[in-house]
Amino acid sequence: MGERFHAALAGISGPDFLDQRSSPSAISDRVAWAELPPSQFSRVGHLARLAAAVRTVIAPSQVIHGDLTGNVLFDDQLPPAIIDLSPYWRPAGYASAIVVADALVWEGASSQILDAVSHVDDFGQYLIQALIFRLVTDWLLSHDEPPESGTRDDPWAPAVDLACQIAALR
């Protein structure tokens, strides 16, 4: 559904207000895309490792929904409905990676979910950036100390490991 939605948005000009936002998610998005230095967020668990794995992605940006997870309504009689648009000016593959990151960290998805996005060029890099986006957002909203890396209480570790592995392959 997300890919169809983003195909429909392709060609729409980027709204000027996107560059003016200062919400936690807007800041996190800028960190994910190296528009803000990750060193400003050195207390965010896994960030240094993820930031070290970031490579430049050459792909056209467009308006995307940066929070599709939980914002698609399903009904047996109607087509899916996308709600609560969280717009960003990024490549469409990044939006898919955010959904995959959410599924890996919060929904218990296995690495088999990667089969659904195997056609997305540079997906490993998008997943790295999506995890940075979610980690920094989570930290900005909670300011909690992250669980110690590698412990049972760290829901991020398996997704970070997986993202770093697939990013290194491509």
C-alpha positions in Angstrom: 0.0 0.0 0.0 2.8 2.4 0.9 4.5 1.9 -2.5 1.3 2.6 -4.4 0.7 5.7 -2.2 4.2 7.0 -2.9 3.9 6.3 -6.6 0.8 8.5 -6.6 2.8 11.3 -4.8 5.7 11.2 -7.2 6.1 14.5 -9.1 4.5 16.6 -6.4 6.7 19.5 -5.4 8.2 19.5 -1.9 6.4 21.9 0.4 8.6 24.7 1.8 7.4 24.2 5.4 9.3 20.9 5.7 12.6 22.7 6.1 11.2 24.8 8.9 10.0 22.1 11.2 11.8 21.5 14.5 9.8 18.6 16.0 11.6 15.6 17.4 10.8 13.6 14.3 12.0 16.4 12.0 15.3 16.6 13.9 15.7 12.9 13.8 15.1 12.8 10.1 17.9 15.3 9.6 20.2 13.2 11.7 19.4 10.2 9.6 20.3 12.0 6.5 23.4 13.6 7.9 22.0 17.1 7.8 22.6 17.3 11.6 25.7 15.6 13.1 25.0 12.4 15.1 27.7 13.5 17.6 25.0 15.9 19.0 23.2 12.7 20.1 26.1 10.7 21.5 23.9 9.2 24.3 21.6 7.5 21.8 22.4 3.7 21.9 23.5 2.2 18.6 23.7 5.6 16.9 27.5 5.7 16.5 27.5 2.2 14.8 24.6 3.1 12.5 26.1 6.5 11.6 29.4 4.8 10.7 27.4 2.5 8.3 25.7 5.4 6.4 26.7 5.7 2.8 25.4 8.3 0.2 22.3 7.2 -1.6 21.6 8.7 -5.0 17.9 8.6 -5.5 15.2 11.2 -6.3 13.4 12.7 -3.3 9.7 13.2 -3.2 6.9 13.7 -0.7 6.7 10.6 1.4 4.7 9.5 4.4 7.3 9.0 7.1 5.0 7.1 9.6 2.9 4.6 7.7 3.2 2.0 10.6 -0.1 2.2 12.4 -1.5 4.7 10.0 -3.1 2.4 7.4 -6.7 1.4 8.1 -8.0 -1.8 6.8 -11.6 -2.9 6.2 -13.0 -6.1 4.7 -15.3 -4.1 2.3 -13.1 -1.1 1.5 -9.6 -0.4 0.1 -7.0 0.5 2.7 -7.0 4.1 3.8 -3.8 6.0 4.7 -4.2 8.5 7.5 -2.2 11.0 9.6 0.2 12.1 6.9 3.7 12.8 8.3 5.4 14.4 5.2 9.1 14.3 4.5 11.1 15.0 1.3 13.0 11.8 0.9 13.3 8.8 -1.5 10.3 6.5 -1.4 12.4 3.6 -0.4 13.1 5.3 2.9 9.4 5.2 3.8 9.4 1.4 3.2 12.5 1.1 5.4 10.8 2.9 8.3 7.9 0.4 8.1 10.4 -2.5 8.1 12.4 -0.9 11.0 9.2 -0.6 13.0 8.2 -4.2 12.3 11.6 -5.5 13.3 11.9 -3.5 16.5 8.3 -3.3 17.7 6.2 -5.9 16.0 8.4 -9.0 16.3 9.0 -9.4 12.5 11.7 -11.8 11.4 14.4 -11.1 8.8 12.0 -12.7 6.3 10.3 -9.3 6.1 13.2 -8.3 3.9 11.8 -10.4 1.1 9.0 -7.9 0.7 11.5 -5.1 0.0 14.1 -7.0 -2.0 13.3 -5.0 -5.1 14.1 -1.7 -3.4 17.5 -0.4 -4.5 19.8 0.6 -1.6 17.4 -0.8 0.9 20.2 -1.6 3.4 21.1 2.1 3.5 17.5 3.1 3.9 17.1 0.7 6.8 20.2 2.2 8.5 18.7 5.6 8.1 15.3 4.5 9.3 16.7 3.0 12.5 18.6 6.2 13.1 15.4 8.2 12.6 13.4 6.0 15.0 16.2 5.7 17.6 16.8 9.5 17.8 13.1 10.2 17.8 12.5 7.7 20.6 15.4 9.2 22.6 14.2 12.9 22.1 10.7 12.0 23.2 11.7 10.0 26.2 15.2 11.0 27.2 15.4 7.6 28.8 18.7 5.9 29.0 18.7 3.3 26.3 19.0 -0.3 27.4 22.6 -1.5 27.5 23.4 -2.7 24.0 23.2 -6.4 23.5 21.0 -7.1 26.5 17.6 -8.9 26.5 16.0 -5.5 27.2 17.4 -4.0 23.9 14.8 -4.3 21.2 17.0 -2.4 18.8 20.0 -4.7 18.7 18.7 -7.4 16.3 17.5 -4.8 13.8 20.7 -2.8 14.0 22.8 -6.0 13.5 20.6 -7.0 10.5 20.7 -3.5 9.0 24.5 -3.3 9.3 24.9 -6.7 7.7 22.7 -6.0 4.7 24.1 -2.5 4.2 27.6 -3.9 4.1 26.6 -6.3 1.4 25.4 -3.7 -1.0 
